[in-house]
Amino acid sequence: MDNFEAFMRSFFMCVKEDTFARLTLSKPTDPTSEVKKLIIKMILIKEKRHFSFVYRYETKDITKNYDIEEGGDSIIQLIQTDFGIANLFTELNHFSLEKQDNGKYKFKKQKQDGSVKATRSHDKQKKSLRSKDDYLKALGILNQKGNVQKDKGDKLKQVNKYVEIIDGILRKNESLDKIDPLHIVDMGSGKGYLTFALYDYLANTKGKKLRLQGIEMRSELVSICNKIADKVKFDHLTFEQGTIEEVQPSSIDVLIALHACDTATDDAILKGIQSEASLIICAPCCHKQVRKAMKDAPAVSPITQFGILKERQAELLTDTIRALILELYGYKAHIFEFISSEHTGKNLMITAIKHKGKVDKKRIQKEIDSIKTTFGIEEHYLENILS
């Protein structure tokens, strides 16, 4: 019996004896994989055992549950093809399996100290990253009893997910987390739902010193948000009237632009790049500029003849080029689903973290030019204003 078979035999034995605690799979065999780690536990659903797979991405976790047979088959496949290291924990032992460069496996077995327990309940509900709820009441998301208003459930999910994303970014980037005090500019802050949540998380949950400015062109919203900030004693949160294009903030550490329409997202990215912000976060809205700039190209004309598909193609191309331009200027960019499309159609987010590594500008520019040529894009607004 080889080492792989020994490990899998130990796995199926502990499942049979119900001593399985957890299995972690790490070191993806594909270096470009967005899944960094997979954590597998066992839970009860309607009194039947299931495997709960937690896929750990850079900025979020996704959980999927499988019955024992289906989950077991998936685990065999994942260990064989997708991950280089597996760690199996039972109540009595710790088994490890590591794939070597020559394709063979290294197997170890160690006794446990008794601290690992084979629990079968769902994980406890995540501890809220919010410190206070008074601003949510003032904003009309919660009623005075602390219950979610009838039509605000999706908005609260969006607020919670947003704070989770920021928390994940800070936990994984110590240099960013250590900036103190932190200057944040939220461009196009609107009604301030996410701006207030971010301030509460950073100032009250994290205990960070910061200055957070919300920039909003509608004077009535600026006035309302400033009154709420004063009421809930968010002393270093202010809202100012202005447009993204006009405002000239200096020394920005974090620049945020959520749902800024069309090229306003590009204007915000420009401000972030010019200020050498450590973190830029955008959730784009509308992609009219590239759609209008797209000319019929033979390779894509069968797609773009249909209006809805041309619109979606323009969205993908706009944000892809934005991410590449950010990388051209020394950022590590990620694009991911901010929140499920069932809660909001504006569900893509771009995050870009400034780094000090070498940038292959020729390669990146070649990729940008190739995309533009292939899809008949005459110009990209962000590229123009940066040149």
Residue pairs with C-beta under 8 A, 6 or more apart in sequence:
1 9
2 104
2 105
3 97
3 104
3 105
3 106
3 107
4 79
4 80
4 97
4 105
4 107
6 107
7 79
7 86
7 88
7 95
7 97
7 105
7 107
8 76
8 79
10 88
10 90
10 93
10 95
10 109
11 20
11 23
11 75
11 88
11 95
12 72
14 20
14 88
14 90
15 42
15 68
15 72
18 49
18 118
19 90
19 91
19 92
19 118
20 42
20 88
20 90
20 118
21 41
21 89
21 90
21 91
21 116
21 117
21 118
21 119
22 39
22 40
22 41
22 88
22 89
22 116
23 39
23 40
23 75
23 86
23 87
23 88
23 89
24 37
24 38
24 39
24 40
24 86
24 87
24 89
25 37
25 38
25 39
25 40
25 78
25 79
25 82
25 83
25 85
25 86
26 36
26 37
26 38
26 83
26 84
26 85
26 87
27 83
27 84
27 85
27 98
28 35
28 36
28 82
28 83
28 84
29 81
29 82
29 83
29 84
29 99
30 82
33 82
34 57
34 58
34 336
35 55
35 56
35 57
36 56
36 57
36 58
37 56
38 53
38 54
38 55
38 56
38 78
38 83
39 53
39 54
39 56
40 51
40 52
40 53
40 54
40 71
40 75
41 51
41 52
41 54
41 119
41 123
42 49
42 50
42 51
42 52
42 118
42 120
43 49
43 50
43 52
43 65
43 120
43 121
43 122
44 50
44 120
44 121
45 65
48 67
49 68
49 120
50 65
50 66
50 67
50 68
50 71
51 65
51 66
51 67
51 68
51 71
51 72
51 74
51 75
52 63
52 64
52 65
52 122
53 63
53 64
53 65
53 66
53 71
53 74
54 61
54 62
54 63
55 61
55 62
55 63
55 64
57 336
58 168
58 172
58 334
58 336
59 165
59 168
59 169
59 334
59 336
59 351
60 164
60 165
60 168
60 336
66 74
79 86
79 97
84 98
84 99
85 96
85 97
85 98
85 99
86 96
86 97
86 98
87 94
87 95
87 96
87 97
88 94
88 95
88 96
88 97
89 112
89 116
90 112
90 116
90 118
91 112
91 114
91 116
91 117
91 118
92 111
92 112
93 109
93 110
93 111
93 112
94 109
94 110
94 111
94 112
95 107
95 108
95 109
95 110
96 106
96 107
96 108
96 110
97 105
97 106
97 107
98 105
98 106
99 105
99 106
100 106
128 160
129 160
129 163
129 164
129 167
129 201
129 205
130 136
130 160
130 163
130 197
130 200
130 201
130 205
131 200
131 201
131 204
131 205
132 200
132 204
132 232
133 142
133 146
134 231
134 232
135 196
135 197
135 200
135 228
135 232
135 234
136 142
136 156
136 159
136 196
137 143
137 144
137 146
138 228
138 231
138 232
139 191
139 192
139 193
139 196
139 228
140 149
140 152
141 148
141 149
141 152
141 155
141 156
141 159
141 193
142 148
142 149
142 152
142 156
143 149
148 156
154 343
154 344
155 193
157 339
157 343
158 193
158 194
158 338
158 339
158 343
158 344
159 193
159 194
159 197
161 338
161 339
162 194
162 197
162 198
162 338
163 197
163 198
163 201
165 338
165 349
165 351
166 198
166 201
166 202
166 281
167 201
169 176
169 279
169 351
169 353
170 176
170 177
170 206
171 177
173 279
173 353
175 278
176 278
176 279
176 353
179 253
179 278
180 208
180 209
181 208
181 209
181 210
181 211
182 202
182 208
182 209
182 210
182 211
182 253
182 254
183 210
183 211
183 213
183 251
183 252
183 253
183 254
184 198
184 202
184 210
184 211
184 212
184 213
184 252
184 253
184 254
184 255
184 256
185 212
185 213
185 215
185 247
185 249
185 252
185 254
185 255
185 256
185 271
186 194
186 195
186 198
186 212
186 213
186 214
186 215
186 256
186 257
186 258
187 215
187 244
187 247
187 255
187 256
187 257
187 260
187 264
187 268
187 271
188 215
188 216
188 217
188 244
188 257
188 258
188 259
188 260
188 264
188 268
189 195
189 214
189 215
189 216
189 221
189 225
189 239
190 216
190 221
190 258
190 259
191 221
191 224
191 225
192 214
192 216
192 221
192 224
192 225
192 228
192 239
194 258
195 212
195 214
195 225
195 237
195 239
196 225
196 228
196 229
196 232
196 234
196 237
198 212
198 256
199 210
199 212
199 234
199 236
199 237
200 234
202 208
202 210
202 212
203 210
203 234
203 236
209 236
210 236
211 236
212 236
212 237
212 238
213 238
213 239
213 240
213 249
214 222
214 225
214 237
214 238
214 239
214 240
215 239
215 240
215 242
215 243
215 244
215 247
215 249
216 222
216 225
216 239
216 240
216 241
216 242
217 241
217 242
217 243
218 241
219 241
221 239
222 239
222 240
222 241
225 239
226 238
226 239
229 237
229 238
229 239
240 247
243 264
244 257
244 260
244 264
244 267
244 268
244 271
245 264
245 267
247 271
249 271
249 275
250 275
251 275
252 271
252 272
252 275
252 277
253 277
253 278
253 279
254 277
254 278
254 279
254 280
254 281
255 268
255 269
255 271
255 272
255 275
255 277
255 279
255 280
255 281
256 280
256 281
256 282
257 264
257 265
257 268
257 269
257 281
257 282
257 283
258 281
258 282
258 283
259 283
259 284
259 285
259 346
260 267
260 268
260 282
260 284
260 285
261 285
261 286
262 285
262 286
262 287
262 288
262 289
263 289
263 381
263 382
265 282
265 284
265 285
265 322
266 289
266 322
266 381
266 382
266 385
267 385
268 280
268 282
269 280
269 282
269 322
269 325
269 326
269 382
270 382
270 385
270 386
272 280
272 352
273 280
273 326
273 329
273 386
276 354
277 354
278 353
278 354
279 351
279 352
279 353
279 354
280 326
280 331
280 350
280 351
280 352
281 349
281 350
281 351
281 352
282 322
282 349
282 350
283 338
283 346
283 347
283 348
283 349
283 350
284 315
284 318
284 319
284 322
284 346
284 348
284 350
285 346
287 311
287 314
287 315
287 318
287 319
288 314
289 318
289 380
289 381
290 314
290 317
290 318
290 321
290 377
290 380
290 381
291 310
291 311
291 314
293 377
293 378
293 379
293 380
294 304
294 310
294 313
294 314
294 317
294 375
294 376
294 377
294 378
295 376
295 377
295 378
296 304
296 376
297 373
297 374
297 375
297 376
299 374
299 375
300 313
300 374
300 375
300 376
303 309
303 310
303 313
304 310
304 313
313 375
315 348
317 371
317 375
317 377
318 380
319 335
319 348
319 350
320 335
320 371
321 368
321 371
321 372
321 377
321 380
321 382
321 383
322 350
322 382
323 333
323 334
323 335
323 350
323 352
324 333
324 364
324 367
324 368
324 371
325 368
325 380
325 382
325 383
325 386
326 333
326 350
326 352
327 333
327 352
327 359
327 364
328 359
328 361
328 364
328 365
328 368
329 359
329 386
330 354
330 355
330 356
330 357
330 359
331 352
331 353
331 354
331 355
332 352
332 353
332 355
333 350
333 351
333 352
334 350
334 351
334 352
335 348
335 349
335 350
336 348
336 349
336 351
337 347
337 348
337 349
338 344
338 346
338 347
338 348
338 349
339 347
340 347
341 347
368 380
368 383
371 377
372 378
372 380
